[in-house]
Amino acid sequence: MSHDNQESHIERRKTRDALADFARTASGGRGQVALEEFNDGLVLVFHLVPRNPRAVSVTVVCEQFLVVGIGTIGGRWELGYEEVSLAQRLIEAAIAGRVAEHFAPSRSRVDVSFPNGTTASQTGVRGHELPSPGRRVSTTWDRTIQYEPYGEGPS
């Protein structure tokens, strides 16, 4: 591994570990943090899994970009490493239950609300499914899940 790659790897690990510590502290014991490594440590991951089954989990992948995943299908934010504060805000919102996921066939949109009244939204599709020729794409959502805060639900 070259010196630049080694420094990049060290920075990714520091960022992953700092965000995992942040999530552990912010969840106040109401979520579990699990760390993973892939590809000889080049891809670093952590999962924040709530104890409340009606809350939403968070997955953060540290590789070329910082990828924050919240929700079932949609909810994937690709961030630069200079955007760690946005990653923290997304994690805090999930812990606080300020996440709604709207579903339609093969896709969902995840809306994350912040305390200042702003919202971050991401839409994703399952696999690489595209509408069949001649099929009209629905502009409405079939159902919505408003995820609960980590502190609610069964203990």
N, C-alpha and C positions, 0 to 999 in steps of 0.2 A: 504494500500500500504506500503510495507516495506521501510526502509530507503534507501537501495540501489536502489530500483525501483523508489522511489521519486526523488533521485538525478539524475538517468538516464532520467526520465521524464523532469526534469528541464533543463538538458543539451540538450535534443532533442528540447525543446521549444526555448532555446537560439539559437541553431543552425538554426532552421527554421526561427525564427524572424530575425536573422542576415543575412541569405541568402535572405529573402524577402526584407529587407532594401537594400541589395546590388543590387538586381534586380531592385528595384524601382529607385535607384540612377543611375545605369548603363543605364537603358532605357530612362532616361531623360524625363519622362512624355510621352514617345511614347508607353508605355505599361501599363496595369493595373495589379495590384497585388491583388489577392483574397486569403484570409486565410480560412482554414477549419480545423475542428477537428472531429475525429471519435473515437468510442469505448472509451467513457468517457475521451477523450483527450490523449489516448495512441498512436494514430496515428495522426500526424500533417502534414498538406499539405499546399502548396501554389502553386498558378497558376500564371504565368506571361503571360498575353494575349496581343498580339500586337494590336495596333490600325490599322495597315496596314493588311488587310486580306490576303495578299500574303506573309506575314512573318509567322514564325513558333512559336507556343506557347511552353512554358516550364512548366512542372509540377514537383515539388519536394515533395517527401513523406519522412517524418522522422519517422521511426519506428525502428526496429532492425538494419536496414541499412539505409543509405541515398540513396534514389532512385531518379535519375534524368531521366525524360522522355522528349524526344524531337522527334517529328514526329508523323506519323499516326499509323504505326504498329510496326516498329523496333524503335531503339533509346532508349533503356532502360539501363542505367548504374547503377549498384548496387555498391555503394561505402561505405567504412568505414568512420566513423566520422572524422578520421584523414585526409581524402581526400577532405576537404571542398574547398581547392584551386582548385582542378580539377572541382568540381561542379561550382565554380565561372567562370572558363575558359569556360565551356560548356555554361553557361548562357550568357556570353559575346559574344561567337561565334554566338549564336542564334540571339541576338540583332543586331549584325553586318551583319547578312545575310550570314554567312559562313557555311551554312548547306544545304546539298543536300540529297534528299531521292529518292532511286531507288526502283521501284515497279515491282513485278512479281505476278502471282496468289497466293493469300493468304499470301504474305510475303513482307517485305521491308527491305532495308538496309539503315541506316542513317549514312552519313559521315559528321563529324564535323571537320572543318579545323581551326587550330590555327595559330596565326601570325608568329610563328617560323617555319612554313612549315610542322609541323607534323599533323597527322589526327587521330581522334578516330572514330571507326566504330562499330556499333552494328546492328545485324540482328534479326528480330523478325518475328514470324508467327502469323496469325490471329487465335485465339482460340488455339486448340491443333491439328490442322489439319496436318495429315501426308499424304504423297503420297499414292495413292491406289497401291496395289500390281501390279507389271508389268508396272506402269506408270513411265515414265522417268522424272526425275526432271530437269527442265530447268536450265541452268547455266547462262542464259542471263536475262537482266532486260527489261521489256516491255516499261517502261517510267521513266523519271527522273524529279523531281521538284527541281529546285534551288530556295530555299526560299530567299525572299528579306530582306534587312535590315528593322528594325523597323521604321526608319526615312523616308522611301520611301513610295510611294503609296498615297492613298487619306488621307486627314487630317480630 
